[in-house]
Amino acid sequence: MGMFLPENISQRITLFIGGKLEFPFIKKEELMGTFFIFGKNNGLYAEEEILAATDLGKRTVAHLTKTVRMFHNSPNKMDSNFTRENYTNRVLQISIELRDNSTNSPISLSQMNKRIAGDPNILIDCFAQHIACHQQDQFFEIFQPLREYQLPVSLRRKLEGRMILLGFNVRGSSALPYESPLGAFFMWMKKFNS
């Protein structure tokens, strides 16, 4: 799970946790994009794997929708201090996990910040809170296992055979400033992998 729009979301989360930004740190007119990749190691090829991933994708959308509703119905949970405290509690959990899993070599601050800013729990809350705060629509699309011909050459090794669930803070794909939802994700992946 990750967020790919806005492109500098990692820096914003880090600055927010550090008290240098206030909530909301994504403006209403900014496009948000989130992604989930299924079949990460070997791709999905068997019918039962594809059905299981599709079901997981549907449950993920239902969970995100429920989370947005929860934030919308509890405006105090979108207060900067409350949100920062929740993110900070998650940072402490991540710090303990990293410390317990590290092999005698200390974790650098940049590694720690990268892990924190990419944490699925923080990102899900970030996406849901901003949709609730700005009272926006949300749109999700799941893409069946991607085939070689659907992918840019530079992304084939990473994404072939995988299913992708994309979510945005707009009503539908026609509201996106891209030809397709996948186009936006592919552009970010190319930048991210270079």
C-alpha positions as CSV (number, residue, x, y, z in Angstrom):
1,M,0.0,0.0,0.0
2,G,1.2,3.5,-0.7
3,M,0.2,6.9,-1.8
4,F,1.6,8.2,-5.1
5,L,-0.2,11.6,-5.3
6,P,0.6,14.2,-4.3
7,E,4.1,13.1,-5.2
8,N,5.7,14.7,-2.2
9,I,3.4,13.1,0.3
10,S,6.3,11.5,2.2
11,Q,7.9,14.9,2.9
12,R,4.5,16.3,4.0
13,I,3.9,13.5,6.5
14,T,7.4,13.9,7.9
15,L,6.9,17.7,8.2
16,F,3.5,17.2,9.8
17,I,4.7,14.8,12.4
18,G,7.6,17.2,13.1
19,G,5.1,20.0,13.8
20,K,6.1,22.1,10.7
21,L,2.8,21.6,8.9
22,E,-0.8,21.6,10.2
23,F,-3.8,19.5,9.2
24,P,-5.0,19.4,6.4
25,F,-1.6,19.3,4.7
26,I,-3.2,18.3,1.4
27,K,-5.3,21.0,-0.2
28,K,-8.8,20.4,-1.4
29,E,-7.9,20.9,-5.1
30,E,-5.0,18.5,-5.0
31,L,-5.4,15.1,-6.4
32,M,-4.7,12.2,-4.1
33,G,-3.8,8.7,-5.3
34,T,-3.3,5.5,-3.4
35,F,-2.4,2.1,-4.5
36,F,-2.4,-1.5,-3.4
37,I,-0.5,-4.2,-5.3
38,F,-1.6,-7.9,-5.1
39,G,0.6,-10.8,-6.1
40,K,3.8,-9.0,-5.1
41,N,6.3,-11.9,-5.3
42,N,5.2,-14.0,-8.2
43,G,2.2,-12.4,-9.7
44,L,-1.3,-13.9,-9.8
45,Y,-2.0,-16.5,-12.4
46,A,-4.4,-19.2,-10.9
47,E,-8.1,-18.4,-10.9
48,E,-8.4,-18.9,-7.1
49,E,-5.5,-16.4,-6.5
50,I,-7.2,-13.8,-8.7
51,L,-10.5,-14.3,-7.0
52,A,-8.9,-14.1,-3.6
53,A,-7.1,-10.8,-4.5
54,T,-10.3,-9.4,-6.0
55,D,-12.1,-10.2,-2.8
56,L,-9.3,-8.6,-0.7
57,G,-9.5,-5.5,-3.0
58,K,-13.2,-5.2,-2.4
59,R,-12.7,-5.5,1.4
60,T,-10.0,-2.9,1.2
61,V,-12.3,-0.5,-0.5
62,A,-15.0,-1.2,2.1
63,H,-12.5,-0.6,4.9
64,L,-11.3,2.7,3.4
65,T,-14.9,3.9,2.9
66,K,-15.8,3.0,6.5
67,T,-12.7,4.8,7.7
68,V,-13.6,8.0,5.7
69,R,-17.1,7.8,7.2
70,M,-15.7,7.4,10.7
71,F,-13.5,10.5,10.3
72,H,-16.4,12.4,8.7
73,N,-18.6,11.6,11.7
74,S,-15.9,12.5,14.2
75,P,-14.4,15.9,13.2
76,N,-12.3,15.9,16.4
77,K,-10.3,13.1,14.9
78,M,-9.1,15.4,12.1
79,D,-7.7,18.0,14.6
80,S,-3.9,18.6,14.0
81,N,-3.0,17.7,17.5
82,F,-5.1,14.5,17.6
83,T,-3.8,13.4,14.2
84,R,-0.2,14.2,15.0
85,E,-0.5,12.2,18.3
86,N,-1.9,9.2,16.4
87,Y,0.9,9.4,13.8
88,T,3.5,9.8,16.6
89,N,2.1,6.7,18.4
90,R,2.5,4.8,15.1
91,V,6.1,6.2,14.8
92,L,6.9,4.7,18.2
93,Q,5.6,1.3,17.2
94,I,7.6,1.4,14.0
95,S,10.7,2.5,16.0
96,I,10.4,-0.5,18.3
97,E,9.8,-2.9,15.3
98,L,12.8,-1.6,13.5
99,R,15.0,-1.8,16.6
100,D,13.9,-5.3,17.3
101,N,14.4,-6.4,13.7
102,S,17.7,-4.7,13.1
103,T,20.9,-6.7,13.1
104,N,23.4,-4.7,15.3
105,S,23.6,-1.9,12.7
106,P,21.6,1.2,13.7
107,I,18.8,2.5,11.5
108,S,19.7,5.8,9.9
109,L,17.3,8.8,10.3
110,S,16.6,8.8,6.5
111,Q,15.7,5.0,6.6
112,M,13.4,5.7,9.6
113,N,11.7,8.6,8.0
114,K,11.2,6.6,4.8
115,R,9.6,3.8,6.7
116,I,7.4,6.1,8.7
117,A,6.2,8.2,5.7
118,G,5.4,5.0,3.8
119,D,3.6,3.2,6.7
120,P,0.3,1.8,5.5
121,N,-1.5,2.7,8.7
122,I,-0.4,6.3,8.5
123,L,-1.2,6.5,4.7
124,I,-4.6,5.0,5.0
125,D,-5.5,7.5,7.8
126,C,-4.0,10.3,5.8
127,F,-6.0,9.5,2.6
128,A,-9.2,8.9,4.6
129,Q,-8.9,12.0,6.8
130,H,-8.3,14.3,3.9
131,I,-11.2,13.0,1.9
132,A,-13.4,13.4,5.0
133,C,-12.0,16.9,5.8
134,H,-12.6,18.2,2.3
135,Q,-15.9,16.2,1.9
136,Q,-14.7,14.7,-1.3
137,D,-15.8,11.7,-3.4
138,Q,-13.6,8.7,-3.7
139,F,-13.1,6.4,-6.7
140,F,-11.5,3.0,-6.8
141,E,-10.6,0.7,-9.6
142,I,-9.0,-2.7,-9.5
143,F,-7.0,-3.9,-12.4
144,Q,-6.8,-7.7,-13.1
145,P,-3.3,-9.2,-13.4
146,L,-1.4,-6.9,-15.7
147,R,0.1,-8.5,-18.9
148,E,3.3,-7.5,-20.6
149,Y,1.6,-5.6,-23.4
150,Q,-0.2,-3.4,-20.9
151,L,2.9,-2.2,-19.2
152,P,5.7,0.2,-20.1
153,V,8.9,-1.8,-20.6
154,S,10.6,-0.3,-17.5
155,L,7.8,-1.6,-15.3
156,R,7.3,-5.1,-16.7
157,R,9.5,-6.9,-14.3
158,K,7.9,-5.3,-11.3
159,L,4.3,-5.4,-12.3
160,E,3.6,-8.2,-14.7
161,G,1.1,-10.6,-13.4
162,R,0.1,-8.4,-10.5
163,M,-3.2,-6.8,-9.7
164,I,-3.4,-3.2,-8.8
165,L,-6.1,-1.4,-6.8
166,L,-6.0,2.4,-7.3
167,G,-8.0,5.0,-5.3
168,F,-8.4,8.7,-5.9
169,N,-10.3,11.6,-4.3
170,V,-12.6,12.2,-7.3
171,R,-16.0,10.9,-8.3
172,G,-14.7,8.8,-11.2
173,S,-12.0,8.2,-13.8
174,S,-13.4,11.0,-16.1
175,A,-12.5,13.5,-13.3
176,L,-8.8,12.5,-13.5
177,P,-6.4,14.7,-15.5
178,Y,-5.0,11.6,-17.1
179,E,-6.1,9.3,-19.9
180,S,-6.5,6.5,-17.4
181,P,-6.0,5.8,-13.7
182,L,-3.1,3.4,-14.6
183,G,-1.4,6.2,-16.6
184,A,-1.0,8.3,-13.5
185,F,0.3,5.4,-11.5
186,F,2.7,4.4,-14.2
187,M,4.1,7.9,-14.5
188,W,4.8,7.9,-10.7
189,M,6.3,4.4,-10.8
190,K,8.7,5.4,-13.5
191,K,9.9,8.4,-11.5
192,F,10.0,6.4,-8.3
193,N,12.1,3.6,-9.9
194,S,14.6,5.9,-11.6
